[in-house]
Structure formats: C-alpha cells, structure tokens
Amino acid sequence: MNNPVIMRVELATNAAPFVPKRLVATFSLVAPQGNSADVVVSDGKGGSADLPPGSQFRFEKVDLAELSVRGKAGEEVFVVGHTA
C-alpha cells in the first residue's frame, strides 16, 4: 500500500535536501503562482531544473533525499504524491 506524501518546503538561498533520509516516492513538485522567483531543483550530480512560479513537474519513483532545492528565501514549494 502506498502512503501519501504531502509537504510544504520553505525555500532558502542555499540548496538543501527535501528530506534527511531515504524517501522514494512518485510526486509532483508545485511552485506556487505567488512565488516571485524560480525554484531550482538539483540532483547533486550537476543536473538542475528551474520551476517558474505557477508550474509543476512530476517525478516517478525518485528518492527525495537525493534532490536538493533552493530559491528565494521565504518562498515555498509543495511536494504532493505517494510512496513508491
């Protein structure tokens, strides 16, 4: 059985992992339309993606501990999905 994964992550200018330990999930990252800057998501291996305000991106069976996120301090991003 899959468990829901629903998180609100407050952004900072320095990159930080979404979670401190392994959490494999299928989820959407949602950058709220109210944000004023892009959310930057990185895999820590040189790859990164910018999520503009009001956008979302879907991930399939990804470990949230291996992804880091940064953006304008005080803004947020949401993780909505379920465990894999």
N, C-alpha and C positions, 0 to 999 in steps of 0.2 A: 504494500500500500504506500502511495506517495503522500508525503506531508506537505502542507502549504509552506511557502517561503514568501514572506511579505516583510520588507524592510524599508525604512526611510533612512538614508545615509546623508548626514550633513557633510558638505564638502569643505576642503581646506586647500590652500595653495600647494602644499606638499602632497605627493602621492601616498596613499595608504591602502592596504588591502581591504576588501569588503568585509571579510570575517577573519578571525585569528587562526582558525583551524579548518581542516578539510570540510567542505560542504558542496557536494556535487548536486547540481540542480538544472532544470530546464526553466528558463525565466526570461522575462522582458525587463530591460533597463528603460526607465521612463524619465526623461529630462523634462521637468515641468515647464510650461509655457511662460511662467512667471520668472524663470531664471533670466539673467541678463548676459550670461556668458556660456560658452560651450562647456560641456562636461567631457573630460579627457579620460578614456579608459585604456589601460595598458596591460599587456600580458607579461611584462617584465623581461621579455626576450627581444625587445626592440620594436615590437608591433604596438601601434596605438590607433585609436579611433576617436574622433570628435563627435559628440552628440549635441547638436544645436538645441536651444530651447524649443520645447514642444515636440520633440522627436522621441522615438522609441526604437530599440533594437532587440531582437530575440536571440537567445543563446540556447543551444541544445546540449545537455549533459556536460556542463562546464563547472570546474571547481572554483567557487567564488574566492577561495583563499589564494588562488593563483592570479587573480585580477586585482589591479590597483586602480584607484580613481582619484582625480583631483579636479579642481575647478575654482570658481570664485568663492572665497571664504564666506560662509553663512548661507550659501545656496544649497540645494539638495538634489538628490536623485533617488528614485524609487526602484526597488527590485520586487517583482511580482511573478511568482511561479510556483513550482513544486519540486520536491526532491526527485532525483533520478533513480 
